[in-house]
Amino acid sequence: MKEVVKTGGKLAVICAVAAIALGVVNAVTEPKIAAARAARLEEALSELSVGLNIGQYVESDNQNGINGYYPLSDAGNVDAYIVDVTGAGYAGDLGLLTTISLEGEVLAAALMEDSETPGLGKEAENASYMKMYIGTGKDSVIPSSKSHLNPADADAITGASITFVGIGKALNEAADFVGQIGGM
């Protein structure tokens, strides 16, 4: 019995030391992680603004994955919106920022957060991946199915089709949302 108590006490001490160490590491790294996220957001907003002035962030009721938006204006008139939207990927949520014109055209898009598979779904983090969506939505459908793509692009997303569909559906939700608030 003494041996069980002695072993239990040692394990309790090890757990307490590990918990304290994790707490210290978290306290040190949390501000740095928050600063890195803020810098990434600022950089993405600059790229997604397509030369327009970025307004204040407006939170949404999170209906259909829409978290909020930034109005984009030129000479005081809103011309487009950067929409903060969440889609469903293979390994969890996909956090996207996308610029949608008042006509529903995807002007720019960036994958901000994901847990996708390296080498497959993670490819969506690259700006070149989002090019297949740019220019769609006004006069053409925003691709959310392989049938919406030419054969070469369809082959390129093989193995990451859930990520592709999740992004496409999220961009469609963002375009629909802009249609509701922007008066398309």
ZIJOPE-V359266 format. One record per pair of residues at least 24 apart in sequence whose ideal C-beta (glycine too) atoms are under 6 Angstrom apart, sorted by the first residue. I is the first residue (numbers start at 1). J is the second residue. D is the distance in whole Angstrom. If there is no record, write none. Layout:
# ZIJOPE-V359266
i-><I | I>
j-><J | J>
d-><D | D>
This chain:
# ZIJOPE-V359266
i-><44 | 44 | 48 | 48 | 48 | 48 | 50 | 50 | 50 | 52 | 64 | 65 | 65 | 66 | 81 | 83 | 85 | 85 | 85 | 87 | 87 | 87 | 87 | 88 | 89 | 89 | 89 | 89 | 90 | 90 | 90 | 90 | 91 | 91 | 94 | 96 | 98 | 98 | 100 | 100 | 100 | 102 | 102 | 103 | 104 | 104 | 104 | 104 | 104 | 105 | 105 | 106 | 106 | 106 | 106 | 106 | 109 | 116 | 120 | 120 | 121 | 121 | 124 | 133 | 137 | 142 | 142 | 142 | 143 | 144 | 144 | 144>
j-><97 | 110 | 82 | 97 | 99 | 108 | 99 | 107 | 108 | 79 | 173 | 170 | 173 | 177 | 178 | 174 | 170 | 173 | 174 | 166 | 167 | 169 | 170 | 166 | 114 | 116 | 163 | 166 | 116 | 121 | 162 | 163 | 115 | 116 | 166 | 170 | 171 | 174 | 174 | 175 | 178 | 182 | 184 | 138 | 137 | 138 | 175 | 179 | 184 | 137 | 138 | 133 | 134 | 136 | 137 | 171 | 133 | 163 | 159 | 160 | 160 | 163 | 163 | 171 | 175 | 168 | 171 | 172 | 168 | 168 | 169 | 172>
d-><6 | 5 | 5 | 6 | 5 | 5 | 6 | 5 | 6 | 6 | 5 | 6 | 5 | 5 | 5 | 4 | 5 | 6 | 5 | 4 | 6 | 6 | 3 | 5 | 6 | 5 | 5 | 5 | 6 | 5 | 4 | 6 | 4 | 5 | 5 | 5 | 6 | 5 | 5 | 5 | 4 | 4 | 6 | 5 | 5 | 6 | 4 | 6 | 6 | 5 | 4 | 5 | 6 | 5 | 5 | 6 | 6 | 5 | 5 | 4 | 5 | 4 | 5 | 6 | 5 | 6 | 5 | 5 | 5 | 3 | 5 | 6>
